[in-house]
Amino acid sequence: MIFDSFGEIYSCLVSVGDKHWSIGSYFPEVKFKEKSLRNRNIETIPKCQKCIYSLLCGGGCPMRLSGDSDVLSPSCDAVHYNVHTLLPKLYQINDEMGV
C-alpha cells in the first residue's frame, strides 16, 4: 500500500494522486472504500465470472480503464488481442521456421 501526504491510500504506485483510484484514507481516520482496487478481482468483476480467460488475465490492469470507469469493470482487451491475434501469428512463424 502507498500512503500519500494528503491522507489517501493507494494499492498501486501508478495510481497515486488520482483520488478515483484511492482505496481509502488514513486521515483523519482509517476508512476503506467499498468499491476499490483493494477488492477488485475476478470474483468481484461480474464480466469475469463467466469469462474463459479470467484466470489468465485477472480482469486486466485497471489503470487501462478511463478515469470515470467503474473499478469493477474488466480491462481485458490486450489479453483477447494477444490470444486471438498474436498467438496464432507466433504459431504460424514457428511453423514456417520449422521450430
Backbone bond lengths (Angstrom), bond angles and torsions (degrees), N, CA, C in turn:
res aa  C-N    CA-C-N  psi(-1)  N-CA   C-N-CA  omega(-1)  CA-C   N-CA-C  phi
1 M - - - 1.435 - - 1.527 109.52 -
2 I 1.316 114.35 148.21 1.451 121.17 179.66 1.531 107.93 -118.72
3 F 1.302 116.26 132.27 1.460 122.59 179.98 1.530 107.96 -111.77
4 D 1.340 116.44 122.93 1.465 117.63 177.99 1.529 110.45 -91.95
5 S 1.301 116.25 174.66 1.469 120.65 -175.77 1.530 113.08 -79.36
6 F 1.329 117.39 -0.28 1.463 121.70 -179.56 1.527 112.24 -104.53
7 G 1.334 116.82 7.91 1.459 120.38 177.29 1.509 115.07 92.09
8 E 1.331 117.54 6.96 1.471 121.34 -179.04 1.529 110.97 -96.14
9 I 1.338 115.43 151.84 1.465 122.62 177.65 1.529 107.46 -117.02
10 Y 1.329 115.86 135.80 1.459 121.98 179.68 1.530 109.20 -127.07
11 S 1.334 116.04 154.49 1.462 119.46 179.57 1.530 112.23 -99.77
12 C 1.323 116.34 -10.17 1.465 120.38 -176.32 1.527 108.95 -140.89
13 L 1.309 116.35 135.47 1.458 121.51 -178.98 1.526 112.11 -58.56
14 V 1.327 117.19 -34.48 1.462 121.40 -179.26 1.523 111.77 -64.71
15 S 1.318 117.46 -27.32 1.464 121.24 -175.82 1.524 114.80 -87.88
16 V 1.316 118.14 -8.85 1.466 121.48 -175.65 1.526 110.68 -59.06
17 G 1.332 114.70 132.23 1.461 120.94 178.51 1.515 113.70 98.83
18 D 1.320 118.52 -15.68 1.458 122.00 178.09 1.527 107.58 -106.50
19 K 1.325 116.66 101.72 1.464 120.93 -174.18 1.522 113.38 -56.97
20 H 1.336 117.17 -24.36 1.468 120.13 177.59 1.530 110.56 -57.85
21 W 1.323 116.94 -33.10 1.463 121.43 -177.15 1.525 113.23 -96.92
22 S 1.310 117.26 2.72 1.463 121.37 176.87 1.532 109.36 -63.50
23 I 1.337 116.68 140.27 1.467 119.71 177.85 1.529 111.04 -96.77
24 G 1.327 116.57 -5.07 1.460 120.95 178.70 1.508 111.02 163.18
25 S 1.317 114.65 -164.00 1.458 119.78 179.49 1.527 109.70 -139.00
26 Y 1.317 115.42 157.84 1.465 120.32 178.83 1.526 112.41 -117.39
27 F 1.332 116.60 -5.23 1.458 120.10 179.90 1.504 109.75 -138.00
28 P 1.270 121.83 131.78 1.462 128.15 9.15 1.531 113.06 -82.14
29 E 1.334 117.78 -11.50 1.456 120.40 173.28 1.527 108.22 -144.31
30 V 1.314 116.34 159.61 1.458 120.71 -179.33 1.527 109.37 -77.57
31 K 1.335 115.76 122.23 1.464 122.77 177.70 1.519 107.78 -141.14
32 F 1.324 116.05 134.94 1.456 120.25 175.26 1.518 109.72 -109.49
33 K 1.344 116.49 140.96 1.459 121.70 178.15 1.529 109.48 -72.46
34 E 1.325 115.50 145.86 1.460 119.92 179.58 1.531 110.84 -69.87
35 K 1.342 116.68 -45.47 1.462 121.04 178.79 1.525 107.93 -106.35
36 S 1.319 116.48 99.20 1.458 120.16 -179.59 1.518 109.60 -150.89
37 L 1.321 116.09 176.37 1.462 120.62 177.51 1.523 111.96 -61.86
38 R 1.303 116.37 -21.19 1.465 121.55 -179.34 1.533 111.53 -60.91
39 N 1.320 116.81 -34.91 1.462 119.49 -179.18 1.527 111.84 -117.01
40 R 1.326 117.13 26.52 1.463 122.01 178.82 1.520 109.07 -91.18
41 N 1.320 116.66 119.15 1.461 122.56 175.76 1.523 108.42 -159.06
42 I 1.317 117.71 178.80 1.471 119.73 -174.80 1.525 112.98 -67.24
43 E 1.303 117.81 -16.37 1.463 119.51 176.61 1.527 111.90 -83.96
44 T 1.330 117.75 -24.26 1.459 120.88 -178.82 1.527 113.07 -99.22
45 I 1.326 117.47 -9.72 1.466 121.62 176.66 1.532 106.80 -95.76
46 P 1.331 117.92 107.84 1.465 120.88 -174.66 1.531 114.53 -51.94
47 K 1.330 118.10 -42.97 1.469 120.08 -177.57 1.529 112.81 -67.21
48 C 1.317 117.69 -22.56 1.468 121.30 -179.32 1.526 112.55 -79.33
49 Q 1.303 116.89 -21.79 1.456 120.27 -172.68 1.519 113.93 -63.26
50 K 1.336 117.64 -26.13 1.466 120.68 179.13 1.528 112.50 -116.65
51 C 1.310 116.47 8.94 1.464 120.86 -176.75 1.532 110.65 -84.24
52 I 1.326 116.81 134.11 1.467 120.49 -179.42 1.525 112.59 -72.66
53 Y 1.323 117.72 -14.23 1.458 121.52 -179.40 1.532 113.34 -100.91
54 S 1.309 118.43 2.31 1.466 121.08 -172.00 1.525 113.40 -58.13
55 L 1.314 118.26 -38.96 1.466 119.48 179.27 1.523 111.73 -72.53
56 L 1.307 116.68 -24.75 1.458 121.38 177.89 1.528 111.35 -78.04
57 C 1.306 116.92 -39.63 1.467 119.61 -172.78 1.519 113.97 -105.44
58 G 1.313 119.03 -23.81 1.458 121.30 179.81 1.512 114.55 64.45
59 G 1.311 116.99 21.84 1.467 120.45 -178.79 1.508 113.47 91.79
60 G 1.320 116.58 -5.26 1.455 120.86 179.46 1.523 112.38 77.52
61 C 1.299 115.10 172.51 1.465 120.88 -179.47 1.523 109.55 -78.83
62 P 1.320 117.63 120.96 1.460 119.39 -178.78 1.526 113.38 -65.98
63 M 1.308 118.57 -17.73 1.459 120.72 179.15 1.530 110.94 -68.79
64 R 1.325 117.49 -13.41 1.459 121.57 176.54 1.525 111.82 -82.48
65 L 1.330 117.40 -10.77 1.463 121.65 177.90 1.520 109.42 -76.47
66 S 1.323 116.22 154.67 1.461 118.51 175.80 1.518 108.85 -70.50
67 G 1.298 117.45 157.77 1.455 123.12 -174.36 1.514 115.16 -59.10
68 D 1.337 117.21 -24.17 1.462 119.25 -179.05 1.525 112.58 -100.00
69 S 1.324 117.13 7.12 1.467 121.10 -179.33 1.517 111.74 -74.09
70 D 1.313 114.73 154.30 1.455 121.71 174.02 1.531 107.50 -69.62
71 V 1.320 117.65 133.19 1.470 120.73 -179.17 1.525 111.78 -64.61
72 L 1.329 117.01 -16.26 1.458 120.37 178.43 1.524 111.38 -97.12
73 S 1.323 116.21 27.34 1.464 122.43 173.29 1.517 107.94 -99.07
74 P 1.333 117.48 144.16 1.464 118.84 176.92 1.528 110.77 -77.98
75 S 1.300 115.82 156.25 1.475 121.41 173.74 1.517 107.17 -133.59
76 C 1.316 114.90 67.97 1.460 120.99 -167.98 1.528 114.28 -109.25
77 D 1.315 118.36 13.63 1.465 120.51 -178.79 1.518 112.46 -56.37
78 A 1.316 117.25 -39.86 1.467 120.88 -178.21 1.526 111.13 -63.34
79 V 1.311 117.77 -40.35 1.471 120.88 -179.79 1.521 110.36 -66.22
80 H 1.329 117.19 -44.86 1.465 120.49 178.20 1.527 110.66 -61.37
81 Y 1.319 117.11 -42.12 1.463 120.94 178.38 1.525 110.64 -63.10
82 N 1.328 116.78 -46.13 1.465 120.13 -179.56 1.519 112.09 -62.12
83 V 1.322 117.24 -43.75 1.462 121.36 -176.97 1.525 111.24 -71.12
84 H 1.312 118.02 -41.47 1.463 121.07 -174.10 1.524 114.64 -92.25
85 T 1.314 118.64 -18.98 1.467 120.66 -177.26 1.527 111.97 -117.13
86 L 1.325 117.32 -56.55 1.463 119.90 -174.42 1.522 113.42 -72.66
87 L 1.318 117.58 -41.96 1.461 120.35 -178.85 1.531 112.28 -61.24
88 P 1.341 120.00 -46.67 1.469 119.54 175.80 1.541 112.72 -59.59
89 K 1.335 116.70 -37.86 1.472 119.78 178.20 1.522 110.76 -64.77
90 L 1.331 116.26 -39.72 1.460 120.30 178.13 1.529 110.99 -62.26
91 Y 1.319 117.12 -44.31 1.467 120.87 177.05 1.520 110.85 -62.19
92 Q 1.323 117.33 -40.12 1.458 121.23 179.00 1.527 110.95 -63.25
93 I 1.326 116.73 -44.99 1.477 121.01 178.83 1.523 110.23 -62.21
94 N 1.336 117.34 -43.38 1.465 120.84 178.52 1.519 111.52 -61.79
95 D 1.344 117.89 -41.01 1.454 121.23 178.06 1.529 110.92 -63.61
96 E 1.334 116.31 -42.37 1.463 120.93 -178.48 1.538 110.86 -66.65
97 M 1.321 116.59 -31.59 1.462 121.03 -179.02 1.525 111.07 -87.48
98 G 1.327 116.66 -9.13 1.451 119.73 -179.08 1.528 113.51 75.55
99 V 1.299 115.79 26.75 1.469 120.74 -178.99 1.495 110.74 -88.00
